Amino acid sequence: MMNSPPSLRGLYAITDTLLCPPESLLRQVEKALRGGARVIQYRDKSNDQQRRRSEAGALQRLCREHGALLLINDDVELAEQSGADGVHLGREDVGLSLARARLGADAVIGISCYNSLELAHRASAAGADYIAFGRFFPSRTKPDAVQADPDLLHRAKSRLDLPLVAIGGITPENGARLIAAGADMLALIHGIFAQPDVEAASRKISRLFKPEEKQT
């Protein structure tokens, strides 16, 4: 893991097996990193363990070159094997405490809390490093996901001392609203990897954070 990992702020890009097939995965992710992505989440639900280990290891090396974090979706074992910086867990995944015991104190562990402030409080108390809320807008990846309101970010920001990630249908046009509401990171899949120019799409989202950075 990185000795001094970057702060959890900015563009959080999530890979997709259809948009980022094996033959273009590294190339697509490198474009996102060049566009300013600060976190890459490797999301692959397939059972091809050998390929997944190889890809995760290559992505970790690439992220390190660009000073970004690599997190693994759902798979604590793969995170450990690949030397990733941490893992992102959902409601059905292995418990946070077990992931922490396996990956260590320095691992970055994020938790999906959907539209529930109660889940966020529990995750915070259990030692999560960030909280993810969403979907905020119509999502192609999870069209049936529960709806979250930007006011949830306001309320969470005032009650939790953790970085907040917003996900779900985010674009350069609606992302600034979520940052203003309290999002520290904007997580995108199609908004980055389905675009004709991945680097340019990443840069547009990354630039949304620059006015906020000037105020700090």
C-alpha positions as CSV (number, residue, x, y, z in Angstrom):
1,M,0.0,0.0,0.0
2,M,1.0,3.6,-0.5
3,N,3.0,5.2,2.4
4,S,1.0,8.5,2.0
5,P,-2.2,7.9,0.1
6,P,-4.0,10.8,-1.5
7,S,-6.9,12.3,0.2
8,L,-10.3,11.0,-0.5
9,R,-11.4,13.9,-2.7
10,G,-12.2,14.2,-6.4
11,L,-13.1,11.8,-9.2
12,Y,-13.8,8.2,-8.2
13,A,-13.9,6.1,-11.4
14,I,-15.5,2.6,-11.3
15,T,-14.6,0.0,-14.0
16,D,-17.2,-2.0,-15.8
17,T,-16.5,-5.3,-17.6
18,L,-18.6,-4.3,-20.7
19,L,-17.2,-0.8,-21.0
20,C,-13.6,-1.9,-20.0
21,P,-13.1,-5.4,-21.4
22,P,-9.7,-7.1,-20.7
23,E,-8.1,-5.9,-24.0
24,S,-8.8,-2.2,-23.1
25,L,-9.0,-2.1,-19.3
26,L,-5.6,-0.7,-18.6
27,R,-5.7,1.7,-21.5
28,Q,-9.1,3.1,-20.4
29,V,-8.1,3.4,-16.7
30,E,-4.9,5.2,-17.6
31,K,-7.0,7.7,-19.6
32,A,-9.2,8.3,-16.5
33,L,-6.1,8.7,-14.4
34,R,-4.6,11.2,-16.8
35,G,-7.9,13.1,-16.6
36,G,-7.5,13.4,-12.8
37,A,-9.2,10.3,-11.3
38,R,-8.0,10.0,-7.6
39,V,-9.6,6.6,-6.9
40,I,-10.1,3.6,-9.2
41,Q,-12.5,0.9,-8.1
42,Y,-12.0,-2.4,-9.9
43,R,-15.4,-3.9,-10.3
44,D,-15.6,-7.3,-11.9
45,K,-18.2,-9.8,-10.9
46,S,-17.0,-12.7,-13.0
47,N,-15.5,-16.0,-11.7
48,D,-12.3,-15.8,-13.7
49,Q,-10.1,-15.6,-10.7
50,Q,-6.8,-15.8,-12.5
51,R,-7.6,-12.9,-14.9
52,R,-9.0,-10.9,-12.0
53,R,-5.8,-11.3,-10.0
54,S,-3.7,-10.3,-13.0
55,E,-5.8,-7.3,-13.8
56,A,-6.0,-6.1,-10.2
57,G,-2.2,-6.3,-9.9
58,A,-1.7,-4.4,-13.1
59,L,-4.2,-1.7,-12.0
60,Q,-2.5,-1.3,-8.7
61,R,0.9,-0.7,-10.4
62,L,-0.8,1.8,-12.7
63,C,-2.6,3.6,-9.9
64,R,0.6,3.9,-8.0
65,E,2.4,5.5,-11.0
66,H,-0.3,8.1,-11.0
67,G,-0.5,8.7,-7.3
68,A,-4.1,7.3,-7.1
69,L,-5.8,4.7,-5.0
70,L,-7.0,1.3,-6.2
71,L,-10.0,-0.2,-4.4
72,I,-11.5,-3.6,-5.1
73,N,-15.3,-4.0,-5.3
74,D,-16.6,-6.6,-2.8
75,D,-13.6,-9.0,-2.8
76,V,-11.4,-8.7,0.3
77,E,-9.3,-11.7,-0.7
78,L,-8.5,-10.1,-4.1
79,A,-7.7,-6.8,-2.4
80,E,-5.2,-8.6,-0.2
81,Q,-3.7,-10.7,-3.0
82,S,-3.2,-7.7,-5.4
83,G,-1.8,-5.3,-2.9
84,A,-4.7,-2.9,-3.5
85,D,-5.2,0.1,-1.2
86,G,-8.5,-1.2,0.1
87,V,-11.9,-2.5,-0.7
88,H,-15.5,-1.2,-1.2
89,L,-18.2,-3.2,0.5
90,G,-22.0,-3.2,0.1
91,R,-24.8,-4.5,2.2
92,E,-24.3,-8.1,1.2
93,D,-20.5,-8.2,1.4
94,V,-18.2,-9.5,4.1
95,G,-18.4,-7.4,7.3
96,L,-16.3,-4.3,7.8
97,S,-14.7,-5.7,10.9
98,L,-13.6,-8.9,9.1
99,A,-12.2,-6.8,6.2
100,R,-10.3,-4.7,8.6
101,A,-8.8,-7.7,10.3
102,R,-7.8,-9.1,7.0
103,L,-6.4,-6.0,5.3
104,G,-5.0,-4.1,8.3
105,A,-5.4,-0.7,9.8
106,D,-4.0,1.2,6.8
107,A,-6.5,-0.2,4.3
108,V,-9.1,2.1,2.9
109,I,-12.5,0.6,3.4
110,G,-15.6,2.2,2.0
111,I,-19.2,1.2,2.7
112,S,-22.3,1.7,0.5
113,C,-25.1,3.2,2.6
114,Y,-27.6,3.8,-0.3
115,N,-30.0,6.4,1.1
116,S,-29.7,5.5,4.8
117,L,-28.1,7.8,7.3
118,E,-28.6,5.1,9.9
119,L,-26.4,2.7,7.9
120,A,-23.8,5.5,7.6
121,H,-23.7,6.0,11.4
122,R,-23.2,2.3,11.9
123,A,-20.5,2.1,9.3
124,S,-18.7,5.1,10.8
125,A,-18.9,3.5,14.3
126,A,-17.4,0.3,12.9
127,G,-14.4,2.1,11.4
128,A,-15.2,2.8,7.8
129,D,-12.9,5.2,5.9
130,Y,-15.6,6.7,3.7
131,I,-19.4,6.5,3.1
132,A,-21.0,6.1,-0.3
133,F,-24.6,7.3,-0.9
134,G,-26.7,6.9,-4.0
135,R,-28.1,6.7,-6.5
136,F,-28.8,10.4,-6.8
137,F,-29.9,10.5,-10.5
138,P,-31.2,7.8,-12.9
139,S,-28.4,5.1,-13.3
140,R,-27.8,2.8,-16.2
141,T,-25.7,0.5,-14.0
142,K,-28.3,0.1,-11.2
143,P,-31.6,1.5,-12.5
144,D,-33.6,0.0,-9.6
145,A,-31.3,1.3,-6.9
146,V,-32.9,3.3,-4.1
147,Q,-33.2,7.0,-4.7
148,A,-31.1,9.4,-2.5
149,D,-31.7,13.1,-2.2
150,P,-28.9,15.6,-2.1
151,D,-30.1,16.8,1.3
152,L,-28.8,13.5,2.6
153,L,-25.3,14.7,1.9
154,H,-26.0,17.9,3.9
155,R,-27.2,15.9,6.9
156,A,-24.4,13.4,6.7
157,K,-21.8,16.1,6.4
158,S,-23.0,17.8,9.6
159,R,-23.1,14.5,11.6
160,L,-20.3,12.4,10.3
161,D,-16.6,13.1,10.2
162,L,-15.9,11.0,7.1
163,P,-15.5,11.6,3.4
164,L,-18.7,11.2,1.4
165,V,-18.9,9.6,-2.0
166,A,-21.9,10.3,-4.3
167,I,-22.9,7.9,-7.0
168,G,-25.6,7.3,-9.6
169,G,-26.2,9.1,-12.9
170,I,-23.6,11.8,-12.2
171,T,-22.6,14.2,-15.1
172,P,-20.6,17.4,-15.4
173,E,-23.9,19.2,-15.4
174,N,-25.3,17.8,-12.1
175,G,-22.1,17.0,-10.2
176,A,-21.5,20.4,-8.8
177,R,-24.8,20.3,-7.0
178,L,-23.7,17.2,-5.1
179,I,-20.3,18.7,-4.2
180,A,-22.1,21.8,-2.9
181,A,-24.3,19.5,-0.8
182,G,-21.3,17.8,0.8
183,A,-19.9,15.2,-1.5
184,D,-16.1,14.8,-1.3
185,M,-15.9,12.4,-4.3
186,L,-18.1,11.8,-7.3
187,A,-18.2,8.1,-8.4
188,L,-18.9,7.4,-12.1
189,I,-19.0,4.4,-14.4
190,H,-20.8,5.3,-17.7
191,G,-20.1,9.0,-17.2
192,I,-16.4,8.1,-17.7
193,F,-15.9,4.8,-19.4
194,A,-18.9,5.0,-21.9
195,Q,-17.7,8.4,-23.2
196,P,-15.9,8.7,-26.5
197,D,-13.0,10.5,-24.8
198,V,-12.4,9.0,-21.4
199,E,-9.6,11.4,-20.5
200,A,-11.7,14.5,-21.4
201,A,-14.7,13.2,-19.5
202,S,-12.6,12.6,-16.4
203,R,-11.1,16.1,-16.7
204,K,-14.6,17.7,-16.8
205,I,-15.6,16.0,-13.5
206,S,-12.2,16.6,-11.9
207,R,-12.5,20.3,-12.7
208,L,-15.7,20.5,-10.6
209,F,-13.6,20.2,-7.5
210,K,-11.2,23.0,-8.3
211,P,-13.3,26.0,-7.1
212,E,-13.8,24.1,-3.8
213,E,-10.1,23.4,-3.4
214,K,-9.3,27.1,-3.9
215,Q,-11.5,27.9,-0.9
216,T,-9.6,25.6,1.5
